[in-house]
Amino acid sequence: MSNEVKKNYTKAELDKMSNAELAALGTELDDVTVAYRKERWPIENDPAEKRAAAGIMTWLIISIVMGIAFLGVYLFWPWEAKFHGDEGLLLFSLYTPLLGLTAGLSLAGLGFAIIQYVKKFIPEEVAVQRRHDGRSSELDRRTTTALLNDAWQTSTLGRRKVMKGLLGGAGLMAGLAIIAPMGGLIKNPWRVRHEMNYLGDGTLWTQGWSMARNGAKLYLGRDTGAIAELHETGKGDHYSTAGVSRLVRMRPEDLDAASMETVFPLLEEDVNDGDKYDAERDVYEQHMHSLHGPRNAVMLIRLRSADAEKAIEREGQEDFHYGDYYAYSKICTHIGCPTSLYEAQTNRILCPCHQSQFDALQHGKPVFGPAARALPQLPIDIDEEGYLIARGDFIEPVGPAFWERKS
Ligand code: FES
């Protein structure tokens, strides 16, 4: 630290020096000039000092109480989502504001206490130091330690046991307020959480199409965008989703060559279109579950026949397509955005998030951008009535690069 060593000190000489002497020596050796220094409370037992300490302790107590309150709210407050008309909606709607309020006050209390302590108890000082290069010598290390000791002693925190305890407690509670919510992010990815449905079974590598594993017949459902319909009756008007088919089956001829359609899994028992249409049936909720499945969206692409002839199939997926029709997961293998853009001229699929491009003629292989893995391909076919169906589930997890994936 110091360029110019003013004196060589032996270990014995340094051992003999008091902390104050070592601190003064360190200041000198470091080329530090103390331009101004003033103790905050030069008179012992000053009542104003006690008042200042009480104010700081009040902030620390607020911080601790709010930290405990935060943990209480986080662990015990009813957090399950409630909707209009549900019992407990008010309590649920207070959950997030209370978390924010208690965590905020806990951190703010600690922050105010620290600022107040520095302003009211740490000696006022203006010091100037010249910059030096190189590593520190033994002498510098010893004197720096002495300076830190001096700072600790002059801060008077060492003798303020109650405040020290409160400061530790407030720091702990404020720290917990930050760390505890992360507990909610810890999840066992292999744990099955519910029966297989449109959302999979709760593990990361299942989704709506995984129902095909259990032998369920799944159509490639086209989203009609249909919503509740207005019914006029003698007793007044009302909206109903009965007879509204959000998802409908598709036939190959529903798609032009060189075009793309986003499709979703549609269970045979949830079909309400064509010859199976029943105006009284209400399958709207099931269809919405399929649409809301975060990994369900699939791009059904119909290639031009001339292009399809050039398609290169991936090993093990040679029969996954149906004629010129290829179905790829819409979830980008980079970080999961919808790869919504299909460019018919080049047969490339583009993810708008970070511009990854995938080649529809080469089994969805990434050809540009940060994505490193191919888009999973859904095996498809048509049934005896000519509707497009899934022949099975994806053979690899959908979405961002899982460690289970080999491609
Ligand atoms: S999420 Fe698709 S490129 Fe990043």
Residues whose N, C-alpha, C, O or C-beta is under 5 A from the ligand:
A	BS01	FES	C332 H334 I335 G336 C337 C351 C353 H354 Q355 S356
